Amino acid sequence: MSTSVIEGAALNAADRCDRCGAQAYVRVTLSSGFDLLFCAHHSKEHADKLKQVALEIHDESERIH
């Protein structure tokens, strides 16, 4: 299964990491249609596994200064 990085609806300050509650910069869409949101830290920590299960990954972590 290949994973694509896509441009989707922009994430904003109201979008929070499902793991720790920090601002989310990454949205992972699963084949089930559910989305998971991650801060930059947790998306990097779980990147290998997420790439295996994700249908799409929307990454805005470049916005962090």
Secondary structure in CASP SS format (residue, H / E / C, confidence):
PFRMAT SS
TARGET T0000
AUTHOR 0000-0000-0000
METHOD secondary structure of the structure
MODEL  1
M C 1.00
S C 1.00
T C 1.00
S E 1.00
V E 1.00
I C 1.00
E C 1.00
G C 1.00
A C 1.00
A C 1.00
L C 1.00
N C 1.00
A C 1.00
A C 1.00
D C 1.00
R E 1.00
C C 1.00
D C 1.00
R C 1.00
C C 1.00
G C 1.00
A C 1.00
Q E 1.00
A C 1.00
Y C 1.00
V E 1.00
R E 1.00
V E 1.00
T E 1.00
L E 1.00
S C 1.00
S C 1.00
G C 1.00
F C 1.00
D E 1.00
L E 1.00
L E 1.00
F E 1.00
C C 1.00
A H 1.00
H H 1.00
H H 1.00
S H 1.00
K H 1.00
E H 1.00
H C 1.00
A H 1.00
D H 1.00
K H 1.00
L H 1.00
K H 1.00
Q H 1.00
V H 1.00
A E 1.00
L E 1.00
E E 1.00
I E 1.00
H E 1.00
D E 1.00
E C 1.00
S H 1.00
E H 1.00
R H 1.00
I C 1.00
H C 1.00
END
